[in-house]
């Protein structure tokens, strides 16, 4: 399983990673928090992806020049102080609860998203969306669901990322228009497959249909198939639904056709996989 590259190092050491090689697809919560902080200072407009790349380094240099600091792209002690109170705490240095804000809250939001429980935006503010995501994660990790991030939560977030334990078939053959992972200052919990309206959508594995109706939360016409072991596949934005709740399906059974219902800007299939409620990247399991 993928190990989540989490940093609980002293602040100056963590943010000096800007410009370092990418660890893996999940990025670094500390770099994501730096990106959020730079957004608050209006010097960074890139994605909150936790990747220490050229855009982030350029934003740090821009910030340093504005504050008459050495423009080296490294967040050392002087740059840290200039970033202000928002950047004072790193994840693990204090318990986090609703109403709090800061660098460590942004780290928490980023880590929760990669563990399958994204909130609305990664912005460093501990509001209702973050609280609900945290409670869901705590239940998933068999922790007391109190909505407060403490030692147990931080320890659970250092564990390997969840992944799909079964093999999956592609629901249709089409390019990935939007991958699983960070998107802007939010997080995309599935993959989007670009295809024309009416394209056939097949079940990714054998299972039983547990939902087949219009979902008003944004998924539009949605089919959900349970595969056992807590694995659930989701097929969203459909133009038509071809199955009913309780129906058994085999791999490849048509569950619907591509559409653009719900919150969609054009025809595509949003394909999502959850394991005990945690959204996981389906691509490693697809063949």
C-alpha positions in Angstrom: 0.0 0.0 0.0 1.1 3.6 -0.7 2.7 5.3 2.3 1.4 8.8 2.8 4.4 11.2 2.9 3.5 13.2 6.0 5.7 15.7 7.6 5.8 16.4 11.4 9.1 18.1 11.3 9.9 21.5 12.7 8.4 24.3 10.6 11.6 25.7 9.1 12.8 22.2 8.0 9.4 21.3 6.5 9.0 24.3 4.4 12.6 24.2 3.2 11.4 21.2 1.1 10.1 23.7 -1.5 11.9 22.8 -4.7 12.6 19.2 -3.6 11.7 16.3 -5.8 8.2 15.1 -5.8 7.8 12.2 -3.3 4.8 10.5 -5.0 1.3 11.3 -6.3 -0.1 12.2 -2.9 2.2 15.2 -2.4 3.1 16.6 1.0 0.6 18.1 3.5 3.2 20.7 4.6 3.7 21.9 1.0 -0.1 22.0 0.5 -0.3 24.2 3.7 2.4 26.5 2.3 0.4 26.8 -0.9 -2.7 27.7 1.1 -0.7 30.3 3.1 0.7 31.8 -0.1 -2.9 32.0 -1.5 -3.9 34.0 1.6 -1.1 36.4 0.8 -2.3 36.6 -2.9 1.0 35.5 -4.4 0.0 32.0 -5.5 -2.9 31.0 -7.8 -1.9 27.4 -8.5 -3.4 24.2 -7.2 -3.2 23.1 -3.6 -1.6 19.8 -4.6 1.3 19.4 -2.1 3.8 19.3 -4.9 6.9 21.4 -4.4 7.3 22.6 -7.9 8.2 25.7 -9.9 4.9 27.5 -9.3 5.2 27.2 -5.5 8.9 28.2 -5.6 8.0 31.2 -7.7 5.3 32.2 -5.3 7.7 32.0 -2.4 10.2 34.2 -4.2 7.4 36.7 -5.1 6.4 36.8 -1.4 10.0 37.3 -0.3 10.6 40.2 -2.6 7.4 41.9 -1.5 8.7 41.6 2.1 12.3 42.6 1.3 13.7 39.2 2.1 16.3 37.2 0.3 14.5 35.8 -2.7 15.8 32.2 -2.5 12.5 30.3 -2.7 13.2 28.6 0.7 11.0 29.3 3.7 13.5 29.8 6.5 13.0 31.5 9.8 12.6 35.1 8.4 10.2 34.1 5.7 8.3 32.0 8.3 7.8 35.1 10.5 6.7 37.2 7.6 4.0 34.6 6.7 2.3 35.6 10.0 0.1 34.0 12.6 -1.6 31.7 10.1 1.7 29.8 9.6 2.6 29.5 13.3 1.5 25.8 13.9 2.4 22.6 12.1 0.2 19.6 12.2 0.7 17.7 15.4 1.8 20.7 17.5 -1.7 21.2 18.9 -5.2 19.6 18.9 -7.5 20.9 16.2 -11.2 21.7 16.7 -13.9 23.6 14.8 -13.4 27.3 14.7 -9.6 27.1 14.5 -7.5 28.1 11.4 -4.0 28.0 10.2 -1.3 26.1 8.5 -1.9 22.9 10.5 -5.6 22.9 9.6 -4.7 23.1 5.9 -2.4 20.1 6.5 -5.2 18.2 8.2 -7.6 19.0 5.3 -5.1 17.8 2.7 -4.3 14.6 4.6 -8.0 13.8 5.2 -8.7 14.3 1.4 -5.9 11.8 0.4 -7.2 9.3 3.0 -10.6 9.4 1.2 -12.5 12.1 3.1 -12.2 15.5 1.3 -14.0 18.6 2.6 -15.2 21.4 0.3 -12.0 23.3 0.0 -8.5 23.1 1.4 -8.2 26.6 2.9 -6.9 26.3 6.4 -10.3 27.0 8.1 -11.8 24.4 10.4 -15.5 24.7 9.5 -18.4 22.4 9.3 -17.2 20.6 6.1 -13.8 19.8 7.8 -15.5 18.6 10.9 -17.8 16.2 9.0 -14.9 14.9 7.0 -12.8 14.4 10.2 -15.6 12.5 12.0 -16.1 10.2 9.0 -12.3 9.5 9.0 -12.3 8.9 12.7 -15.1 6.3 12.3 -13.2 4.7 9.4 -10.0 4.5 11.5 -11.9 3.2 14.5 -11.3 6.3 16.6 -13.7 8.2 18.8 -15.7 10.3 16.3 -15.4 13.5 18.4 -14.5 15.9 15.6 -11.3 16.9 17.3 -8.0 16.0 15.8 -5.5 14.9 18.4 -2.7 12.3 18.7 -4.8 9.4 17.6 -6.0 11.1 14.5 -2.5 12.3 13.6 -1.1 8.8 14.1 -3.9 7.4 11.8 -3.2 9.9 9.1 0.4 8.7 9.0 -0.7 5.3 8.0 -0.8 4.0 4.4 -3.4 5.4 2.1 -6.5 3.1 1.6 -6.7 1.4 -1.8 -9.2 -0.9 -3.6 -8.6 -4.5 -2.7 -10.2 -6.0 -5.8 -9.5 -6.0 -9.5 -11.7 -3.7 -11.6 -12.6 -3.4 -15.2 -12.8 -0.1 -17.0 -16.5 1.0 -17.1 -15.9 2.3 -20.6 -12.9 2.9 -22.8 -12.1 6.6 -22.7 -9.3 9.0 -21.7 -9.2 10.3 -18.2 -10.2 14.0 -18.4 -9.7 14.6 -14.7 -7.8 12.3 -12.4 -8.3 11.4 -8.7 -6.6 14.0 -6.5 -6.2 17.7 -5.9 -8.2 20.0 -8.3 -7.7 23.7 -7.7 -8.1 24.2 -4.0 -10.4 21.2 -3.7 -10.1 17.5 -4.2 -11.6 15.2 -6.9 -12.6 11.9 -5.2 -12.9 9.9 -8.5 -11.9 10.0 -12.1 -13.7 11.6 -15.0 -13.8 9.6 -18.3 -14.6 11.8 -21.3 -17.1 10.2 -23.6 -20.1 11.2 -25.8 -23.6 11.3 -24.4 -25.2 7.8 -24.7 -21.9 5.8 -24.4 -22.5 2.5 -22.7 -21.3 2.3 -19.1 -20.5 -1.2 -17.7 -20.1 -2.4 -14.1 -16.5 -2.5 -13.0 -16.9 -5.8 -11.1 -19.7 -8.2 -10.1 -21.9 -7.0 -7.3 -25.3 -5.8 -6.3 -26.9 -2.5 -7.1 -27.6 -0.5 -3.9 -28.6 2.8 -5.4 -30.0 3.8 -8.8 -31.7 7.2 -8.9 -31.1 10.9 -9.2 -28.7 12.2 -6.5 -29.3 15.9 -5.7 -25.9 16.4 -4.1 -24.3 16.9 -7.5 -23.8 13.4 -8.9 -27.0 13.6 -11.0 -28.3 10.2 -12.2 -26.2 7.8 -10.2 -25.7 4.1 -9.9 -23.9 2.5 -6.9 -22.8 -1.1 -6.9 -21.6 -3.0 -3.8 -19.0 -5.6 -4.4 -18.5 -7.0 -0.9 -15.7 -6.3 1.6 -16.9 -2.7 1.9 -16.0 -1.9 -1.8 -18.5 0.3 -3.6 -18.3 1.6 -7.2 -20.2 4.7 -8.3 -21.2 5.8 -11.8 -22.4 9.4 -11.9 -23.9 12.0 -14.3 -25.6 9.3 -16.3 -28.1 10.2 -19.0 -30.1 7.0 -18.4 -30.0 4.3 -15.7 -30.3 0.7 -16.9 -30.4 -1.2 -13.5 -32.6 -1.3 -10.4 -31.8 -1.5 -6.7 -31.3 -5.1 -5.6 -30.2 -6.3 -9.0 -27.1 -8.5 -9.3 -24.7 -7.5 -12.0 -21.7 -9.1 -13.6 -18.5 -7.4 -14.7 -19.5 -5.4 -17.8 -23.2 -5.4 -17.2 -24.6 -2.1 -18.5 -25.6 0.1 -15.6 -26.4 3.2 -17.7 -25.2 5.6 -20.4 -23.0 8.6 -20.2 -24.6 12.0 -19.7 -24.2 15.3 -18.0 -26.8 15.3 -15.3 -26.1 16.9 -11.9 -23.1 19.2 -11.5 -21.4 18.6 -14.8 -20.2 21.0 -17.5 -20.3 18.4 -20.3 -20.9 14.7 -21.0 -18.6 12.4 -19.1 -18.6 9.5 -16.6 -17.5 10.3 -13.0 -16.3 7.0 -11.8 -15.7 6.7 -8.0 -14.6 3.8 -5.8 -15.0 3.8 -2.0 -13.7 1.3 0.5 -15.6 1.4 3.8 -16.7 4.9 2.8 -13.2 6.2 1.9 -12.7 7.4 -1.6 -9.7 5.7 -3.3 -7.9 6.1 -6.5 -9.4 3.4 -8.8 -6.7 3.5 -11.5 -4.2 1.1 -9.8 -7.0 -1.6 -9.7 -8.3 -1.0 -13.3 -7.3 -3.4 -16.1 
